[in-house]
Amino acid sequence: MDQLQEEANSIQKKISGNEEVVLLDRGGKEYSSEEFSAWLQKKLSASKNLCFIIGGAYGFHESLKKKNTMRVSLSRMTLPHQLAKVIFAEQLYRAFTILRNEKYHH
């Protein structure tokens, strides 16, 4: 079994099945901060439980890409895993400040 398959198996064991899985993948859809905020609001308004997963060094196994159709790109560049976590956390924070019309975004 290759590394991507092992990672996919490990990830799938941790998904409960009642959430919408979003793969953070450089091949995913790109959003501006405002667009991401609007997308997040739409999902939350639909009472969606979201599970965001950051890809490993070699991305995601095809089984995860096929099973989870929503993919979001933080950048078209390859980012180290730890940096991707920080960037994504900041974008989540920014999205919620946009939704609350707070000054942080500017």
All heavy atoms as an XYZ file, in Angstrom:
860
protein
N       0.859     -1.189      0.000
C       0.000      0.000      0.000
C       0.894      1.238      0.000
O       1.860      1.314      0.742
C      -0.892     -0.027      1.249
C      -1.884      1.090      1.288
S      -3.010      1.123      2.712
C      -3.504     -0.550      2.905
N       0.561      2.208     -0.832
C       1.394      3.404     -0.905
C       1.012      4.412      0.182
O      -0.004      4.270      0.869
C       1.334      4.024     -2.299
C      -0.020      4.632     -2.651
O      -0.932      4.610     -1.831
O      -0.147      5.145     -3.778
N       1.836      5.450      0.300
C       1.657      6.455      1.358
C       0.322      7.188      1.243
O      -0.353      7.410      2.252
C       2.808      7.454      1.315
C       2.725      8.521      2.404
C       3.889      9.493      2.366
O       4.874      9.277      1.675
N       3.767     10.568      3.114
N      -0.067      7.573      0.034
C      -1.338      8.282     -0.135
C      -2.521      7.425      0.294
O      -3.461      7.921      0.918
C      -1.526      8.729     -1.593
C      -0.707      9.922     -2.054
C      -0.975     10.213     -3.525
C      -1.008     11.149     -1.216
N      -2.489      6.142     -0.017
C      -3.573      5.240      0.381
C      -3.622      5.090      1.894
O      -4.700      5.100      2.490
C      -3.417      3.870     -0.283
C      -4.552      2.911      0.054
C      -5.894      3.378     -0.466
O      -6.056      3.568     -1.654
N      -6.852      3.581      0.414
N      -2.459      4.971      2.532
C      -2.407      4.873      3.993
C      -2.977      6.125      4.648
O      -3.743      6.043      5.609
C      -0.969      4.627      4.457
C      -0.460      3.239      4.155
C       0.976      3.027      4.600
O       1.442      3.754      5.501
O       1.628      2.133      4.041
N      -2.605      7.300      4.122
C      -3.139      8.558      4.652
C      -4.654      8.617      4.461
O      -5.375      9.033      5.368
C      -2.477      9.758      3.976
C      -1.048      9.982      4.385
C      -0.369     11.117      3.626
O      -0.993     11.699      2.707
O       0.782     11.421      3.951
N      -5.121      8.203      3.291
C      -6.565      8.218      3.010
C      -7.307      7.304      3.979
O      -8.357      7.683      4.519
C      -6.828      7.785      1.567
N      -6.779      6.119      4.238
C      -7.410      5.194      5.180
C      -7.468      5.792      6.574
O      -8.483      5.691      7.265
C      -6.667      3.856      5.204
C      -6.806      3.084      3.913
O      -7.667      3.370      3.088
N      -5.937      2.096      3.727
N      -6.373      6.419      6.985
C      -6.320      7.043      8.312
C      -7.328      8.184      8.428
O      -8.023      8.312      9.440
C      -4.907      7.558      8.568
O      -4.825      8.235      9.792
N      -7.432      9.000      7.391
C      -8.377     10.126      7.390
C      -9.811      9.616      7.432
O     -10.632     10.099      8.211
C      -8.144     11.018      6.152
C      -6.830     11.787      6.301
C      -9.313     11.974      5.930
C      -6.362     12.491      5.041
N     -10.125      8.625      6.608
C     -11.494      8.118      6.533
C     -11.960      7.513      7.857
O     -13.142      7.590      8.188
C     -11.629      7.125      5.385
C     -11.557      7.823      4.044
C     -11.592      6.890      2.852
O     -11.607      5.682      2.977
N     -11.591      7.475      1.668
N     -11.057      6.974      8.650
C     -11.415      6.425      9.960
C     -11.847      7.527     10.929
O     -12.580      7.274     11.871
C     -10.232      5.663     10.552
C      -9.951      4.352      9.864
C      -8.729      3.678     10.466
C      -8.364      2.427      9.690
N      -7.102      1.841     10.165
N     -11.371      8.743     10.692
C     -11.653      9.853     11.611
C     -12.875     10.677     11.204
O     -13.299     11.552     11.943
C     -10.426     10.759     11.712
C      -9.254     10.034     12.336
C      -8.020     10.872     12.343
C      -6.878     10.044     12.940
N      -5.611     10.710     12.868
N     -13.431     10.394     10.041
C     -14.612     11.120      9.566
C     -15.846     10.377     10.055
O     -16.014      9.197      9.772
C     -14.602     11.220      8.025
C     -13.367     11.994      7.559
C     -15.884     11.890      7.533
C     -13.157     11.966      6.055
N     -16.720     11.090     10.759
C     -17.885     10.435     11.352
C     -18.971     10.120     10.335
O     -19.799      9.254     10.559
C     -18.458     11.289     12.483
O     -19.027     12.467     11.955
N     -19.010     10.855      9.255
C     -20.014     10.587      8.234
C     -21.174     11.570      8.243
O     -21.933     11.634      7.293
N     -21.315     12.358      9.310
C     -22.417     13.322      9.341
C     -21.946     14.749      9.044
O     -22.692     15.689      9.217
C     -23.155     13.275     10.688
C     -22.283     13.719     11.838
O     -21.071     13.810     11.718
N     -22.898     13.989     12.971
N     -20.705     14.880      8.586
C     -20.231     16.211      8.242
C     -19.884     16.280      6.760
O     -19.666     15.263      6.114
C     -19.023     16.607      9.085
C     -17.792     15.760      8.911
C     -17.586     14.766     10.030
O     -17.747     15.077     11.194
O     -17.240     13.637      9.699
N     -19.863     17.488      6.259
C     -19.433     17.708      4.891
C     -17.921     17.905      4.923
O     -17.419     18.792      5.601
C     -20.118     18.929      4.294
C     -19.758     19.147      2.847
C     -20.585     20.224      2.181
O     -21.655     20.582      2.708
O     -20.146     20.710      1.127
N     -17.221     17.070      4.207
C     -15.765     17.119      4.197
C     -15.306     18.061      3.086
O     -15.762     17.979      1.949
C     -15.170     15.709      3.996
C     -13.654     15.770      3.862
C     -15.571     14.805      5.154
N     -14.392     18.959      3.459
C     -13.806     19.893      2.508
C     -12.300     19.642      2.500
O     -11.643     19.770      3.527
C     -14.097     21.361      2.905
C     -13.477     22.327      1.904
C     -15.598     21.592      3.048
N     -11.792     19.258      1.346
C     -10.363     19.013      1.212
C      -9.663     20.323      0.885
O     -10.055     21.024     -0.052
C     -10.095     17.993      0.105
C     -10.777     16.638      0.245
C     -10.429     15.753     -0.944
C     -10.403     15.960      1.550
N      -8.656     20.671      1.676
C      -7.849     21.855      1.388
C      -6.712     21.379      0.496
O      -5.782     20.711      0.947
C      -7.341     22.492      2.682
C      -8.452     22.997      3.606
C      -7.868     23.547      4.890
C      -9.315     24.029      2.916
N      -6.824     21.705     -0.773
C      -5.974     21.119     -1.793
C      -5.633     22.177     -2.827
O      -6.519     22.935     -3.253
C      -6.744     19.955     -2.442
C      -5.983     19.256     -3.529
O      -4.952     18.644     -3.231
O      -6.452     19.311     -4.691
N      -4.385     22.255     -3.249
C      -3.998     23.317     -4.183
C      -4.744     23.229     -5.510
O      -4.815     24.195     -6.243
C      -2.496     23.355     -4.391
C      -1.947     22.211     -5.170
C      -0.464     22.351     -5.345
N       0.033     21.198     -6.059
C       1.140     21.171     -6.730
N       1.902     22.233     -6.757
N       1.519     20.086     -7.351
N      -5.339     22.083     -5.816
C      -6.128     21.942     -7.027
C      -7.587     22.318     -6.843
O      -8.385     22.194     -7.766
N      -7.937     22.798     -5.641
C      -9.322     23.140     -5.353
C      -9.715     24.514     -5.848
O      -8.940     25.238     -6.468
N     -10.946     24.888     -5.539
C     -11.489     26.197     -5.934
C     -10.809     27.296     -5.126
O     -10.636     27.177     -3.919
C     -12.995     26.212     -5.696
C     -13.681     27.497     -6.111
C     -15.181     27.365     -6.004
C     -15.906     28.654     -6.216
N     -15.793     29.237     -7.521
N     -10.452     28.360     -5.803
C      -9.842     29.505     -5.134
C     -10.909     30.547     -4.816
O     -11.798     30.801     -5.623
C      -8.761     30.127     -6.016
C      -7.577     29.215     -6.214
C      -6.470     29.858     -7.044
O      -6.533     31.079     -7.310
O      -5.550     29.134     -7.414
N     -10.822     31.118     -3.628
C     -11.761     32.141     -3.171
C     -10.986     33.364     -2.698
O      -9.897     33.236     -2.133
C     -12.576     31.643     -1.964
C     -13.571     30.570     -2.249
C     -13.285     29.231     -1.997
C     -14.838     30.878     -2.727
C     -14.215     28.233     -2.234
C     -15.782     29.887     -2.968
C     -15.465     28.575     -2.719
O     -16.400     27.603     -2.955
N     -11.589     34.531     -2.848
C     -11.100     35.712     -2.123
C     -11.594     35.553     -0.686
O     -12.440     34.691     -0.399
C     -11.668     36.993     -2.740
O     -13.071     37.072     -2.510
N     -11.112     36.377      0.200
C     -11.580     36.298      1.595
C     -13.084     36.548      1.676
O     -13.789     35.872      2.426
C     -10.834     37.316      2.471
O      -9.476     36.965      2.556
N     -13.568     37.505      0.906
C     -14.997     37.814      0.927
C     -15.824     36.657      0.362
O     -16.878     36.319      0.893
C     -15.288     39.088      0.131
C     -14.720     40.348      0.733
C     -13.274     40.622      0.318
O     -12.642     39.765     -0.360
O     -12.761     41.683      0.690
N     -15.333     36.052     -0.717
C     -16.042     34.914     -1.314
C     -16.059     33.717     -0.366
O     -17.077     33.042     -0.228
C     -15.390     34.514     -2.637
C     -15.564     35.526     -3.738
C     -14.658     35.272     -4.935
O     -13.631     34.575     -4.789
O     -14.997     35.765     -6.026
N     -14.935     33.470      0.296
C     -14.871     32.358      1.239
C     -15.830     32.601      2.400
O     -16.532     31.698      2.844
C     -13.445     32.150      1.753
C     -13.325     31.027      2.742
C     -13.510     29.709      2.341
C     -13.039     31.282      4.071
C     -13.417     28.664      3.256
C     -12.936     30.250      4.985
C     -13.124     28.935      4.578
N     -15.883     33.834      2.870
C     -16.791     34.187      3.957
C     -18.245     33.943      3.559
O     -19.026     33.366      4.325
C     -16.584     35.651      4.345
O     -17.460     36.029      5.362
N     -18.614     34.349      2.353
C     -19.981     34.140      1.862
C     -20.278     32.646      1.714
O     -21.369     32.184      2.064
C     -20.181     34.860      0.537
N     -19.316     31.888      1.198
C     -19.484     30.434      1.054
C     -19.674     29.784      2.431
O     -20.566     28.962      2.618
C     -18.267     29.840      0.344
C     -18.280     28.351      0.284
C     -18.910     27.574     -0.647
C     -17.667     27.443      1.203
N     -18.708     26.238     -0.363
C     -17.950     26.139      0.769
C     -16.892     27.621      2.351
C     -17.496     25.007      1.441
C     -16.440     26.495      3.015
C     -16.745     25.214      2.567
N     -18.853     30.199      3.394
C     -18.936     29.647      4.751
C     -20.293     29.966      5.377
O     -20.927     29.099      5.982
C     -17.801     30.206      5.603
C     -17.621     29.632      6.990
C     -17.324     28.134      6.941
C     -16.492     30.370      7.711
N     -20.773     31.190      5.205
C     -22.082     31.582      5.733
C     -23.186     30.721      5.142
O     -24.083     30.272      5.848
C     -22.359     33.063      5.442
C     -23.721     33.525      5.905
C     -23.891     33.435      7.406
O     -23.008     33.834      8.150
N     -25.009     32.906      7.863
N     -23.107     30.472      3.848
C     -24.108     29.641      3.177
C     -24.116     28.224      3.771
O     -25.183     27.668      4.044
C     -23.813     29.593      1.677
C     -24.811     28.829      0.871
C     -24.442     28.881     -0.611
C     -25.350     28.005     -1.428
N     -24.974     27.997     -2.848
N     -22.954     27.665      3.982
C     -22.860     26.318      4.551
C     -23.382     26.292      5.987
O     -24.122     25.391      6.377
C     -21.413     25.807      4.525
C     -20.879     25.559      3.144
C     -21.603     24.419      2.482
C     -21.032     24.110      1.116
N     -21.743     23.037      0.441
N     -23.001     27.274      6.772
C     -23.437     27.330      8.168
C     -24.937     27.583      8.271
O     -25.598     27.045      9.157
C     -22.649     28.390      8.932
C     -21.147     28.116      9.078
C     -20.447     29.303      9.725
C     -20.886     26.844      9.860
N     -25.480     28.393      7.360
C     -26.923     28.653      7.354
C     -27.712     27.393      7.019
O     -28.864     27.252      7.428
C     -27.266     29.748      6.345
O     -26.701     30.967      6.751
N     -27.093     26.499      6.274
C     -27.737     25.231      5.915
C     -27.503     24.176      6.995
O     -27.780     23.001      6.791
C     -27.202     24.734      4.577
N     -27.002     24.623      8.157
C     -26.718     23.736      9.298
C     -25.771     22.609      8.924
O     -25.938     21.471      9.341
C     -28.011     23.162      9.880
O     -28.828     24.195     10.343
N     -24.771     22.941      8.136
C     -23.781     21.947      7.747
C     -22.669     21.885      8.797
O     -22.181     22.905      9.259
C     -23.152     22.308      6.396
C     -24.110     22.301      5.239
C     -24.327     20.898      4.762
C     -25.181     20.895      3.511
N     -25.408     19.587      2.997
N     -22.308     20.673      9.189
C     -21.101     20.469      9.975
C     -19.977     20.286      8.977
O     -20.045     19.409      8.113
C     -21.211     19.223     10.858
C     -22.214     19.396     11.960
O     -22.319     20.460     12.553
N     -22.963     18.358     12.244
N     -18.967     21.124      9.068
C     -17.870     21.082      8.112
C     -16.634     20.456      8.740
O     -16.316     20.726      9.885
C     -17.545     22.490      7.617
C     -18.672     23.234      6.913
C     -18.254     24.670      6.618
C     -19.048     22.518      5.629
N     -15.947     19.652      7.960
C     -14.696     19.031      8.367
C     -13.662     19.382      7.308
O     -13.759     18.915      6.169
C     -14.873     17.514      8.475
S     -13.345     16.626      8.834
N     -12.713     20.233      7.657
C     -11.674     20.650      6.727
C     -10.452     19.766      6.923
O     -10.008     19.553      8.053
C     -11.289     22.113      6.968
C     -12.401     23.081      6.655
C     -13.248     23.533      7.651
C     -12.589     23.541      5.363
C     -14.264     24.436      7.368
C     -13.605     24.441      5.067
C     -14.440     24.880      6.072
N      -9.907     19.267      5.820
C      -8.745     18.382      5.886
C      -7.649     18.952      5.001
O      -7.870     19.230      3.814
C      -9.099     16.952      5.430
C     -10.214     16.387      6.312
C      -7.866     16.058      5.467
C     -10.752     15.060      5.839
N      -6.466     19.129      5.585
C      -5.309     19.623      4.850
C      -4.566     18.424      4.273
O      -4.273     17.466      4.988
C      -4.371     20.444      5.762
C      -5.113     21.674      6.302
C      -3.103     20.856      5.009
C      -4.334     22.453      7.342
N      -4.257     18.503      2.995
C      -3.549     17.414      2.321
C      -2.118     17.275      2.799
O      -1.509     18.228      3.286
N      -1.593     16.085      2.652
C      -0.204     15.820      2.990
C       0.725     16.348      1.906
O       0.301     17.020      0.965
N       1.991     16.010      2.016
C       3.018     16.504      1.094
C       2.736     16.136     -0.357
O       3.124     16.853     -1.272
C       4.382     15.972      1.512
N       2.033     15.029     -0.574
C       1.756     14.573     -1.936
C       0.287     14.712     -2.300
O      -0.182     14.105     -3.252
C       2.223     13.122     -2.099
C       3.699     12.980     -1.826
C       4.158     12.440     -0.625
C       4.639     13.433     -2.748
C       5.510     12.345     -0.363
C       5.995     13.341     -2.488
C       6.428     12.793     -1.295
O       7.768     12.712     -1.034
N      -0.446     15.505     -1.546
C      -1.857     15.728     -1.826
C      -2.742     14.639     -1.253
O      -2.437     14.071     -0.200
N      -3.834     14.346     -1.949
C      -4.814     13.366     -1.490
C      -4.884     12.190     -2.452
O      -4.745     12.352     -3.663
C      -6.217     14.001     -1.414
C      -6.361     15.031     -0.332
C      -6.329     16.378     -0.642
C      -6.532     14.658      0.983
C      -6.474     17.333      0.342
C      -6.673     15.602      1.977
C      -6.645     16.950      1.655
N      -5.173     11.038     -1.906
C      -5.413      9.849     -2.712
C      -6.708     10.069     -3.498
O      -7.625     10.756     -3.038
C      -5.540      8.619     -1.813
C      -5.572      7.336     -2.555
N      -6.755      6.751     -2.945
C      -4.575      6.536     -3.004
C      -6.481      5.637     -3.596
N      -5.157      5.473     -3.643
N      -6.785      9.490     -4.672
C      -7.968      9.652     -5.534
C      -9.264      9.231     -4.837
O     -10.319      9.797     -5.097
C      -7.793      8.878     -6.835
C      -6.861      9.560     -7.821
C      -7.281     10.968     -8.191
O      -8.469     11.197     -8.492
O      -6.406     11.861     -8.178
N      -9.191      8.241     -3.939
C     -10.406      7.791     -3.244
C     -11.008      8.917     -2.404
O     -12.230      9.035     -2.315
C     -10.115      6.573     -2.366
O      -9.193      6.899     -1.335
N     -10.184      9.765     -1.809
C     -10.694     10.908     -1.042
C     -11.232     11.988     -1.972
O     -12.258     12.607     -1.689
C      -9.604     11.499     -0.153
C      -9.331     10.784      1.150
C      -8.125     11.392      1.847
C     -10.537     10.811      2.066
N     -10.562     12.224     -3.073
C     -11.022     13.242     -4.021
C     -12.371     12.868     -4.615
O     -13.232     13.719     -4.792
C     -10.001     13.429     -5.138
C      -8.730     14.117     -4.697
C      -7.787     14.266     -5.876
C      -6.483     14.897     -5.468
N      -5.575     15.051     -6.625
N     -12.572     11.598     -4.894
C     -13.839     11.154     -5.479
C     -14.969     11.183     -4.455
O     -16.092     11.543     -4.766
C     -13.690      9.741     -6.040
C     -12.861      9.683     -7.290
C     -12.692      8.259     -7.774
C     -11.775      8.225     -8.976
N     -11.479      6.853     -9.411
N     -14.659     10.804     -3.220
C     -15.675     10.739     -2.167
C     -16.082     12.130     -1.691
O     -17.223     12.365     -1.339
C     -15.137      9.913     -0.998
C     -16.137      9.698      0.105
C     -15.569      8.804      1.183
C     -16.597      8.575      2.278
N     -16.074      7.741      3.345
N     -15.150     13.053     -1.650
C     -15.378     14.399     -1.117
C     -15.202     15.398     -2.253
O     -14.093     15.752     -2.608
C     -14.409     14.684      0.022
C     -14.521     13.626      1.100
O     -15.525     13.550      1.779
N     -13.530     12.777      1.220
N     -16.318     15.826     -2.799
C     -16.266     16.619     -4.016
C     -15.864     18.070     -3.783
O     -15.449     18.741     -4.708
C     -17.615     16.584     -4.754
O     -18.631     17.053     -3.869
C     -17.939     15.188     -5.232
N     -15.970     18.581     -2.562
C     -15.621     19.974     -2.297
C     -14.134     20.074     -1.984
O     -13.643     19.442     -1.052
C     -16.454     20.518     -1.129
C     -16.262     21.981     -0.887
S     -16.811     22.923     -2.320
C     -15.967     24.433     -2.063
N     -13.440     20.856     -2.794
C     -12.023     21.099     -2.564
C     -11.787     22.597     -2.643
O     -12.260     23.273     -3.550
C     -11.158     20.375     -3.599
C     -11.272     18.875     -3.490
C     -10.293     18.135     -4.374
N     -10.316     18.626     -5.749
C      -9.367     18.341     -6.640
N      -8.353     17.591     -6.320
N      -9.459     18.819     -7.864
N     -11.053     23.112     -1.656
C     -10.746     24.539     -1.575
C      -9.231     24.697     -1.588
O      -8.520     23.950     -0.919
C     -11.337     25.159     -0.282
C     -10.876     26.595     -0.097
C     -12.853     25.087     -0.305
N      -8.762     25.676     -2.340
C      -7.331     25.949     -2.422
C      -6.974     27.137     -1.542
O      -7.631     28.185     -1.613
C      -6.942     26.250     -3.868
O      -5.585     26.632     -3.941
N      -5.953     26.980     -0.720
C      -5.413     28.120      0.032
C      -4.439     28.894     -0.840
O      -4.228     30.083     -0.655
C      -4.684     27.645      1.292
C      -5.542     26.944      2.333
C      -4.679     26.449      3.487
C      -6.625     27.872      2.842
N      -3.829     28.196     -1.783
C      -2.873     28.784     -2.710
C      -2.567     27.748     -3.777
O      -2.662     26.547     -3.518
C      -1.583     29.154     -1.967
O      -0.564     29.549     -2.868
N      -2.186     28.198     -4.944
C      -1.753     27.249     -5.968
C      -0.343     26.769     -5.663
O       0.120     25.782     -6.216
C      -1.831     27.894     -7.347
C      -3.279     28.068     -7.776
C      -3.495     28.692     -9.122
N      -2.404     28.575    -10.054
C      -2.115     29.496    -10.971
N      -2.843     30.589    -11.051
N      -1.123     29.323    -11.803
N       0.340     27.460     -4.766
C       1.680     27.043     -4.353
C       1.577     25.907     -3.340
O       0.592     25.810     -2.612
C       2.429     28.206     -3.708
C       2.717     29.345     -4.614
S       3.619     30.586     -3.677
C       3.553     31.937     -4.805
N       2.610     25.087     -3.273
C       2.678     24.043     -2.254
C       3.137     24.691     -0.951
O       4.125     25.432     -0.940
C       3.670     22.939     -2.675
O       3.230     22.403     -3.913
C       3.750     21.841     -1.638
N       2.404     24.436      0.123
C       2.728     25.012      1.431
C       3.104     23.900      2.411
O       2.502     22.826      2.375
C       1.526     25.769      1.998
C       0.956     26.911      1.168
C      -0.348     27.404      1.777
C       1.956     28.044      1.071
N       4.045     24.169      3.325
C       4.290     23.198      4.391
C       3.020     23.032      5.230
O       2.252     23.991      5.410
C       5.406     23.832      5.226
C       6.002     24.891      4.353
C       4.920     25.329      3.418
N       2.801     21.842      5.737
C       1.580     21.518      6.471
C       1.325     22.502      7.619
O       0.209     22.990      7.787
C       1.679     20.079      7.008
C       0.375     19.503      7.415
N      -0.500     18.948      6.511
C      -0.206     19.407      8.630
C      -1.574     18.524      7.158
N      -1.419     18.784      8.438
N       2.347     22.786      8.413
C       2.172     23.683      9.563
C       1.789     25.096      9.115
O       0.969     25.752      9.738
C       3.442     23.716     10.418
C       3.787     22.388     11.064
C       2.703     21.897     12.005
O       2.005     22.679     12.645
N       2.545     20.592     12.096
N       2.378     25.562      8.027
C       2.044     26.892      7.520
C       0.623     26.915      6.973
O      -0.118     27.885      7.179
C       3.045     27.315      6.442
C       2.852     28.711      5.859
C       2.885     29.787      6.940
C       3.921     28.981      4.800
N       0.223     25.852      6.296
C      -1.152     25.767      5.780
C      -2.150     25.854      6.928
O      -3.195     26.503      6.796
C      -1.337     24.469      4.992
N      -1.851     25.217      8.064
C      -2.755     25.286      9.227
C      -2.888     26.719      9.730
O      -3.998     27.172     10.030
C      -2.257     24.366     10.352
C      -2.439     22.914     10.022
C      -2.324     21.935     11.146
C      -1.195     21.923     12.037
N      -1.100     20.779     12.945
N      -1.791     27.443      9.797
C      -1.825     28.834     10.265
C      -2.595     29.709      9.274
O      -3.447     30.514      9.672
C      -0.388     29.382     10.474
C      -0.401     30.878     10.728
C       0.303     28.650     11.613
N      -2.320     29.550      7.996
C      -3.012     30.347      6.978
C      -4.510     30.061      7.011
O      -5.332     30.980      6.963
C      -2.424     30.072      5.576
C      -1.017     30.670      5.489
C      -3.331     30.622      4.473
C      -0.254     30.269      4.248
N      -4.878     28.788      7.121
C      -6.300     28.453      7.143
C      -6.979     28.989      8.401
O      -8.086     29.529      8.325
C      -6.514     26.946      7.016
C      -7.961     26.588      6.961
C      -8.754     27.016      5.913
C      -8.547     25.840      7.968
C     -10.102     26.723      5.866
C      -9.890     25.535      7.929
C     -10.675     25.973      6.873
N      -6.326     28.881      9.542
C      -6.901     29.412     10.783
C      -7.131     30.918     10.662
O      -8.178     31.438     11.068
C      -5.991     29.111     11.970
N      -6.174     31.621     10.065
C      -6.329     33.064      9.884
C      -7.480     33.366      8.930
O      -8.260     34.288      9.159
C      -5.018     33.658      9.363
C      -4.923     35.173      9.508
C      -5.704     35.948      8.455
O      -5.889     35.434      7.325
O      -6.145     37.077      8.744
N      -7.625     32.594      7.878
C      -8.712     32.828      6.925
C     -10.079     32.538      7.539
O     -11.055     33.224      7.241
C      -8.499     32.023      5.644
C      -7.418     32.599      4.753
C      -7.681     34.052      4.382
O      -8.756     34.417      3.902
N      -6.691     34.906      4.610
N     -10.156     31.526      8.391
C     -11.409     31.275      9.114
C     -11.748     32.460     10.023
O     -12.884     32.933     10.049
C     -11.318     30.007      9.964
C     -11.595     28.693      9.282
C     -11.379     27.539     10.252
C     -13.007     28.644      8.719
N     -10.743     32.938     10.762
C     -10.953     34.088     11.635
C     -11.404     35.294     10.808
O     -12.364     35.982     11.146
C      -9.667     34.410     12.401
C      -9.805     35.608     13.315
C     -10.434     35.471     14.548
C      -9.323     36.860     12.949
C     -10.582     36.559     15.391
C      -9.467     37.950     13.779
C     -10.093     37.796     14.998
O     -10.237     38.877     15.826
N     -10.714     35.533      9.685
C     -11.053     36.655      8.813
C     -12.481     36.509      8.280
O     -13.242     37.471      8.237
C     -10.056     36.739      7.655
C     -10.278     37.905      6.723
C      -9.187     37.973      5.661
N      -7.887     38.203      6.256
C      -7.372     39.409      6.505
N      -8.053     40.492      6.196
N      -6.183     39.523      7.049
N     -12.870     35.301      7.888
C     -14.215     35.068      7.360
C     -15.278     35.445      8.392
O     -16.275     36.087      8.058
C     -14.375     33.607      6.937
N     -15.049     35.055      9.642
C     -16.038     35.382     10.675
C     -16.049     36.867     11.003
O     -17.106     37.420     11.309
C     -15.821     34.533     11.925
C     -16.313     33.124     11.752
C     -15.420     32.072     11.654
C     -17.666     32.839     11.664
C     -15.869     30.768     11.468
C     -18.133     31.552     11.480
C     -17.227     30.516     11.388
N     -14.899     37.545     10.913
C     -14.917     38.994     11.139
C     -15.646     39.703      9.999
O     -16.323     40.705     10.231
C     -13.495     39.579     11.307
O     -12.741     39.380     10.114
C     -12.790     38.973     12.507
N     -15.528     39.194      8.791
C     -16.271     39.767      7.660
C     -17.769     39.601      7.905
O     -18.549     40.540      7.717
C     -15.852     39.108      6.335
C     -14.420     39.527      5.967
C     -16.827     39.464      5.209
C     -13.814     38.734      4.814
N     -18.172     38.415      8.340
C     -19.592     38.154      8.590
C     -20.157     39.049      9.690
O     -21.334     39.388      9.676
C     -19.812     36.677      8.938
C     -19.544     35.695      7.793
C     -19.662     34.261      8.285
C     -20.492     35.956      6.634
N     -19.312     39.423     10.653
C     -19.753     40.280     11.758
C     -19.483     41.762     11.483
O     -19.657     42.596     12.378
C     -19.064     39.848     13.045
C     -19.535     38.499     13.566
C     -19.020     38.224     14.966
N     -17.570     38.228     15.026
C     -16.789     37.145     15.013
N     -17.334     35.957     14.964
N     -15.483     37.251     15.081
N     -19.025     42.083     10.276
C     -18.704     43.467      9.911
C     -17.701     44.114     10.864
O     -17.819     45.297     11.190
C     -19.959     44.329      9.801
C     -20.809     43.928      8.635
O     -20.302     43.628      7.562
N     -22.121     43.909      8.836
N     -16.726     43.346     11.311
C     -15.689     43.884     12.185
C     -14.565     44.489     11.359
O     -14.401     44.181     10.185
C     -15.149     42.779     13.103
C     -16.194     42.290     14.086
C     -15.690     41.184     14.990
O     -14.519     40.787     14.882
O     -16.494     40.690     15.797
N     -13.755     45.329     11.994
C     -12.728     46.070     11.283
C     -11.490     45.247     10.931
O     -10.699     45.658     10.100
C     -12.285     47.285     12.110
C     -13.381     48.311     12.259
C     -12.899     49.491     13.056
C     -14.036     50.490     13.216
N     -13.611     51.674     13.946
N     -11.314     44.086     11.513
C     -10.099     43.289     11.298
C      -9.785     43.092      9.821
O      -8.634     43.161      9.409
C     -10.221     41.927     11.985
C      -9.058     41.000     11.701
C      -7.877     41.134     12.404
C      -9.138     40.002     10.725
C      -6.796     40.311     12.159
C      -8.068     39.173     10.462
C      -6.897     39.317     11.181
O      -5.822     38.510     10.930
N     -10.789     42.835      9.025
C     -10.575     42.518      7.616
C      -9.843     43.630      6.885
O      -9.103     43.387      5.950
C     -11.908     42.199      6.926
C     -11.773     41.943      5.463
N     -10.985     40.934      4.958
C     -12.292     42.587      4.396
C     -11.039     40.956      3.635
N     -11.829     41.938      3.277
N     -10.041     44.841      7.293
C      -9.364     45.963      6.614
C      -8.247     46.417      7.487
O      -7.471     47.138      7.348
C     -10.357     47.102      6.350
C     -11.471     46.654      5.439
N     -11.308     46.491      4.085
C     -12.741     46.285      5.695
C     -12.426     46.079      3.554
N     -13.324     45.941      4.497
